[in-house]
Amino acid sequence: MTLAAASHGFLTPSGVEIAFLLVGLVTLGAAVVTVTTKQLVHAALWLVVALGGIAVEYLLLTAEFIAWVQVLIYVGSVVVLLLFGLMLTKAPIGRSPDADSGNRWAALLVALASAAVLVWVVVDAFRASWIDLDGAAQGSTEVSGRSLFQHWVLPFEALSVLLLAALVGAIVLSRRGGEDTPDGRAVPGNGHAAAPGAAASTGPDSARREGQR
Amino acid sequence: MSDTLAIVLRVLAVFVVFLVFPLVIGQTEHKVMAHMQGRLGPMYAGGFHGWAQLVADGVKFAQKEDIVPAGADRKIFQLAPAIALLPYLLVLIAIPVGPGNAVGQALDAGVFFVLAVMGVGVLGSLMAGWASANKFSLLGGLRTAAQLLAYELPMLLAAASVAMAAGTLSLPGILDAFHWWWVPWQIVGGLVFFTAGLAELQRPPFDMPVADSEIIFGAYTEYTGLRFALFLLAEYAGIVVLCALTAVLFLGGWHGPFGADGLGWLWMLLKTVVLAFVVIWLRVSYPRLREDQLQKLAWTCLIPLALAQIALTGVIKVVIS
């Protein structure tokens, strides 16, 4: 990246910049449809378009590695998980009028606030720096790996601890009703003794949550 | 100009491979399965040992009426076969077939590209399963999703082991770094990768999502005509991609005991075909795994094996460097 903002004008965009803007518009549109459509599964599929659009944006910024990871993790796994969860519910074909939540204004507020924070952070971090798209790829695997494991290794490790905590938490939550699973089998090695009534009430619920996970 | 021509030629070559190889494997499956079961298989279409059977099948599929069930989600139902098929075409572009520059398009993060795009294909099955408005289809879609979630991880871990050994994520780069002793070194990872790949393609013995004796044909139950043929084509294209990838990552691709410079592509072809034969062989010889057995195999067997392979790769890599 160079600090050569002076030589770049906003009024003489290059082809890549135009493509970036257009893909950005498509991504934004898909994201808006995702949250406004009344068809549940369509929302998940529009999410695929939005996440794929972000991957294309990464590609246009020469961050090839990040782009493929985006496809692998978000399109390939997160959306599949989401669809899996949706299929466990009724997931009706056609509109579901009761899909709207009463909290939509609060949700909009939170969304706008987090968007503002993110935009502010990005703008503050990069300001007028430009990526030279014509030179050597600056987002290649090697460059990303070096910067991740040399300069940013502490946040990386902190994140991995966070993910581990989430994983352990998920396992604990899904095993809580283990003594009283619907088919009556006890989960072996579960030393946690819940009150029988509580176990009975959380049994099917936690089984469903386990399924969605 | 010559650059443009070269790109067009490459894309065209990949496209021809994409159209021809799945058919060849499909025909081989017909014949190999038949002979393993003491039958003859197709004998009439085209004259010589029924070589044109799949062409005839294609013509038949094209003539059939394209039906969309009344209760189905029309657009998604019709879009699903394309989503299932196209990723495999994209993946083929990145697979190197010979030394030098014999690859559709060399990518810096090739391993990630192929695995990421292959994972997208499953969305087609999920869309088909949901949009058909059919209980069996929905069950098939559910099983597909559960299977993908279980088998994506060991596949990635096994591929990561090879990438660690080679020190690069690019597929041609991995082949350039290859030595013959990588085969025994990475053999466990290779087996995990191949098994997980079979499960991701829903090939027997992992064909629970399309188990015909239980849920008719899973997510594809409601499909007819060309769209159904596209799903079948996706399955066979998937076999080509999986076998070629296993050959590239774990068996040295175009490397061979001799003649690697001129005949590299022949070695690659040979390895791919042998692996495809194994895929067919497994279909004939193994019974279908039950859904819980399937999950258990992935989480308690394949993932620990893949992690052990990564540990082994790391240790040996440190020792020899």
Interface residues (C-beta under 8 A of the other chain):
Chain A: V41 H42 L45 V48 E64 F65 W68 V69 V71 L72 V75 G76 S77 V79 V80 L81 L83 F84 L86 M87 L88 A91 I93 G94 A137 S140 T141
Chain B: G71 A72 D73 I76 L107 D108 A109 F112 F113 L115 A116 V117 G119 V120 V122 L123 L126 M127 G129 W130 A131 A133 L138 G141 L142 A145 A146 L148 L149 E152 L156 T168 L169
